[in-house]
Amino acid sequence: MIIFKNLSDISEKLPHAVVTIGNFDGVHLGHREIFRRVKQLAAELGGVSVVVTFVPHPLKVLAPEKSPLLINTYAEKETLIEASGIDYLIEIPFDETFAAITAREFVGKVLVEKIGVNKLVIGYDYAFGRNREGDVTLLREMGEELSFKVEVLEPISNGRTVFSSSLIRTMMMDGDVKGVVSLLGRHFSLGGTVVHGHHRGKGLGFPTANLKTDKELLPKDGVYAVKVKIDDVLYDGACNIGNNPTFKDEGLAIEVFLFDFEGDLYGKDARLYFIDRIRGELTFPDVPSLQKAIAKDIERCREILRDAAIIEYREYLVKD
């Protein structure tokens, strides 16, 4: 996949471009279906598939107080879109100047003159441009004027639930990492670097790795059964997300205990795949009570993880 980080990087129109536009946060099964249709149309035309998105998310510029916690980092989104088999990803830098462009200007100068759109694929409720004036009606009108076709996709669901980034955020904030697989098509994961923490784990008998991450959206505070990938090796583990109320810590911590592991992890990159939530975060009256609870959590996590296999982006996307 070729990535353009700026419109000025595009030196000529793309051949028979089939384009879709959106934020695509989460790259969930609904987005995957849009990409599948874009690829199908591009193949029929002998053209290329193109995803146009914006960096940062427009609401981070226009209304930061309303901006959602992003399901993916921008790097993760690039990886997921590439794994979807898309030919070109165009990441348009979004600022107040760009936000002032009208929908007509965007279609004419960007989609038509710069990218060379042949066919545009959008969701039924998608709108863009100043005051969100770039709706389906306007796009179809401009398609007639400027000789490109518009295909509108109806809500995409699994028969019970419409795939939605906002629903995924709600489920994650409820800690439903098991249920969210049916919308993401993969296990929710986060990547980070192992850093020094309070160094209590070893003293408790359960040495933990503390993870620093750029991920905005985290699962609800609590204890989770996780798979952890380090140096392409997968380990079983238990993860606690929270502020350790028993010790009255300040600030959120992501701590992982790897089962049957020995070695130094400081400075290592790790990716956590969340399989299931064990319990919420609790305050214990003393250290022995905490140790007993941790031992019980680990036993439960081992049971859950014994036959569990992760579903990650490479497995769920490249089969299409």
C-alpha positions in Angstrom: 0.0 0.0 0.0 1.2 3.5 -0.9 0.6 6.1 1.8 0.3 9.8 0.9 0.7 12.0 4.0 -0.1 15.2 2.1 -2.1 16.0 -1.0 1.0 17.7 -2.5 2.7 14.3 -2.6 0.3 13.2 -5.3 2.0 14.0 -8.6 -0.7 12.8 -10.9 -4.3 11.4 -10.9 -4.6 7.8 -9.8 -5.8 5.4 -12.5 -9.6 4.7 -12.4 -9.7 5.4 -8.7 -12.4 4.0 -6.6 -12.5 6.1 -3.4 -14.0 5.9 0.0 -13.8 8.7 2.6 -14.0 8.5 6.4 -12.3 8.4 9.8 -12.4 4.5 9.9 -11.5 4.5 13.6 -11.4 0.9 14.7 -11.3 -0.5 11.2 -14.1 -2.7 12.3 -16.2 -5.2 10.3 -18.3 -2.5 8.8 -15.3 -0.7 7.5 -13.9 -4.0 6.2 -17.1 -4.4 4.2 -16.7 -1.0 2.7 -13.1 -1.8 1.8 -14.1 -5.1 0.2 -16.6 -3.2 -2.0 -14.1 -0.6 -3.0 -11.6 -3.3 -4.0 -14.2 -5.2 -5.9 -15.2 -2.1 -7.9 -11.6 -1.2 -8.6 -10.9 -4.7 -9.9 -13.9 -4.4 -12.2 -12.7 -1.1 -13.6 -9.0 -2.2 -13.8 -8.3 0.7 -11.4 -7.0 1.2 -7.9 -8.6 1.2 -4.4 -8.2 4.4 -2.4 -9.0 5.3 1.2 -9.1 9.0 2.1 -8.9 9.9 5.8 -7.9 12.8 8.0 -5.1 13.3 10.6 -5.9 14.2 13.3 -9.5 13.2 13.7 -11.5 16.3 12.7 -13.2 16.7 16.1 -9.8 17.1 17.7 -9.5 20.4 15.8 -13.1 21.5 15.6 -14.5 20.5 19.0 -11.8 18.9 21.2 -14.2 18.5 24.1 -16.4 16.3 21.9 -13.6 14.3 20.3 -13.9 10.6 21.0 -11.1 8.4 22.4 -9.7 6.8 19.4 -9.9 3.0 19.2 -6.7 2.8 17.1 -3.5 4.8 17.0 -2.9 6.3 13.6 -0.1 3.8 13.1 -2.4 0.9 13.9 -5.0 2.3 11.5 -2.4 2.4 8.7 -1.5 -1.3 9.4 -5.1 -2.4 9.4 -6.0 -0.6 6.2 -2.9 -2.0 4.5 -3.8 -5.5 5.7 -7.3 -4.9 4.1 -5.6 -4.9 0.7 -6.1 -1.3 -0.2 -3.8 0.2 -2.8 -3.6 3.8 -1.7 -4.1 5.5 1.7 -4.3 9.3 1.6 -4.0 10.9 5.1 -5.1 14.6 4.7 -3.7 16.9 7.4 -6.7 18.4 9.1 -6.5 21.9 10.5 -8.7 25.0 10.7 -7.8 26.1 7.2 -8.7 22.8 5.7 -11.9 22.7 7.8 -13.0 25.9 6.1 -13.1 24.3 2.7 -16.6 23.8 1.3 -17.8 20.3 0.3 -18.0 21.5 -3.3 -14.3 22.7 -3.2 -13.2 19.4 -1.7 -15.0 17.3 -4.3 -13.8 19.4 -7.2 -10.3 20.2 -6.2 -9.3 17.1 -4.2 -11.4 14.2 -5.3 -11.7 15.0 -8.9 -8.7 17.2 -9.9 -6.1 15.7 -7.5 -7.1 12.1 -7.0 -9.1 11.5 -10.2 -12.0 9.8 -8.6 -13.9 7.4 -10.9 -16.3 6.0 -8.4 -17.0 7.1 -4.8 -18.3 4.7 -2.1 -19.7 6.1 1.1 -21.9 5.1 4.0 -25.6 6.1 4.0 -25.1 8.7 6.7 -21.7 10.1 5.8 -21.2 13.8 5.4 -18.1 16.0 5.2 -17.0 19.5 4.5 -17.8 22.8 6.1 -21.0 22.4 8.1 -21.2 18.8 6.9 -22.8 19.9 3.7 -21.2 17.1 1.7 -24.0 14.7 2.0 -25.3 12.0 -0.4 -27.6 14.4 -2.3 -24.7 16.9 -3.0 -22.3 14.1 -4.0 -24.7 12.6 -6.5 -25.3 16.1 -8.0 -21.6 16.7 -8.3 -21.1 13.2 -9.7 -23.4 14.1 -12.5 -21.6 17.4 -13.1 -18.1 16.0 -12.9 -18.5 12.5 -14.3 -18.0 10.2 -11.4 -20.4 7.7 -9.9 -21.5 7.5 -6.3 -22.5 4.3 -4.5 -24.1 4.5 -1.1 -23.9 1.6 1.2 -26.7 0.9 3.6 -26.0 0.2 7.3 -23.7 -2.8 7.7 -24.6 -5.3 10.4 -24.2 -8.9 11.5 -28.0 -9.3 11.4 -28.4 -8.2 15.0 -26.1 -5.2 15.5 -25.0 -2.4 13.2 -21.2 -2.1 13.2 -20.3 1.1 14.8 -17.2 2.8 16.3 -19.2 4.5 19.0 -20.7 1.1 20.0 -17.2 -0.4 20.2 -16.1 2.5 22.5 -19.1 1.9 24.8 -18.4 -1.8 25.0 -14.7 -1.1 25.8 -15.6 1.3 28.5 -17.8 -1.4 30.0 -14.9 -3.8 29.8 -16.6 -6.1 27.3 -13.5 -7.2 25.5 -15.0 -10.6 24.7 -18.1 -9.2 23.1 -16.3 -6.6 21.1 -14.6 -9.3 18.9 -18.0 -9.7 17.1 -17.7 -6.1 15.9 -14.0 -5.7 15.4 -13.5 -9.1 13.9 -10.4 -9.4 16.0 -9.4 -9.2 19.6 -8.9 -5.6 20.9 -5.2 -5.0 21.4 -2.8 -2.3 22.5 0.9 -1.9 22.0 3.5 -0.3 24.3 6.9 -0.3 25.9 7.8 -2.0 29.2 8.9 0.7 31.7 9.7 0.8 35.4 6.8 0.9 37.8 6.6 0.8 41.6 8.5 -2.5 41.8 5.9 -4.0 44.1 5.1 -7.0 42.0 8.2 -9.1 42.8 7.7 -8.5 46.5 4.1 -9.8 46.2 5.3 -12.9 44.4 3.9 -11.8 41.0 6.5 -9.7 39.1 4.7 -7.5 36.6 5.7 -5.6 33.5 4.4 -2.0 33.4 3.3 -0.8 29.9 3.5 2.7 28.5 1.2 3.1 25.6 0.0 5.8 23.1 -3.4 4.2 23.0 -6.3 6.6 23.8 -9.1 4.1 24.4 -8.4 1.5 27.2 -10.7 -1.2 28.6 -12.5 -0.4 31.8 -10.4 -0.7 35.0 -10.1 -4.2 36.1 -8.3 -7.6 35.7 -8.1 -9.3 32.3 -7.0 -12.5 30.8 -4.6 -11.5 28.0 -2.2 -12.9 25.4 1.0 -11.0 25.2 3.3 -10.9 22.2 7.0 -10.0 22.8 9.6 -10.5 20.1 7.0 -12.5 18.1 6.6 -14.9 21.0 3.1 -15.3 22.5 2.7 -15.6 26.3 -0.4 -16.1 28.5 -0.8 -13.5 31.2 -3.0 -11.5 33.5 -3.4 -7.7 33.1 -4.5 -5.1 35.7 -5.7 -1.7 34.5 -6.2 0.9 37.2 -4.7 3.0 39.9 -4.0 0.3 42.5 -6.4 1.6 45.2 -5.0 -0.7 47.8 -1.7 1.3 47.6 -3.5 4.6 46.9 -1.4 5.2 43.7 -2.0 8.2 41.5 -2.4 7.8 37.8 -3.5 4.9 35.6 -1.2 1.9 35.3 -1.2 -1.1 32.9 0.5 -4.0 34.6 1.0 -7.5 33.1 2.0 -10.7 34.8 3.4 -13.2 32.3 2.9 -16.8 33.3 5.9 -19.1 33.2 8.3 -16.3 32.1 11.7 -15.4 33.3 13.9 -12.6 32.0 14.3 -8.8 31.8 11.6 -7.0 29.8 12.5 -3.4 30.4 12.6 -1.4 27.2 10.9 -4.2 25.2 7.9 -3.6 23.0 4.8 -5.7 23.8 1.3 -6.1 22.4 -1.6 -7.1 24.6 -4.6 -9.0 23.2 -7.6 -8.8 25.6 -9.4 -12.1 25.8 -11.8 -11.7 28.7 -12.5 -9.6 31.8 -12.1 -11.4 35.2 -13.3 -8.7 37.6 -13.3 -5.0 38.4 -10.6 -3.3 40.4 -10.9 -3.7 44.1 -9.4 -2.3 47.3 -8.1 -4.9 49.7 -7.7 -4.4 53.5 -4.1 -5.8 53.5 -1.3 -7.3 51.4 -2.1 -11.0 52.2 -5.7 -10.4 51.0 -4.4 -8.9 47.7 -1.9 -11.8 47.2 -4.7 -14.3 47.7 -6.9 -12.4 45.1 -4.1 -12.3 42.6 -3.5 -16.0 42.9 -7.2 -16.6 42.3 -7.2 -14.3 39.3 -4.2 -16.1 37.8 -5.8 -19.4 38.2 -9.0 -18.1 36.5 -6.9 -16.6 33.6 -5.0 -19.8 33.1 -8.4 -21.6 32.7 -9.6 -19.1 30.1 -6.4 -18.9 28.2 -5.7 -22.6 28.1 -7.6 -23.1 24.8 -7.9 -19.5 23.7 -6.3 -18.3 20.4 -6.0 -14.7 19.4 -7.6 -13.2 16.3 -5.4 -10.4 15.0 -5.5 -8.2 11.9 -3.3 -10.4 9.7 -5.5 -13.4 10.3 -8.9 -11.7 9.9 -8.1 -9.5 7.0 -5.8 -11.1 4.5 -8.1 -14.0 3.8 -10.5 -11.7 2.0 
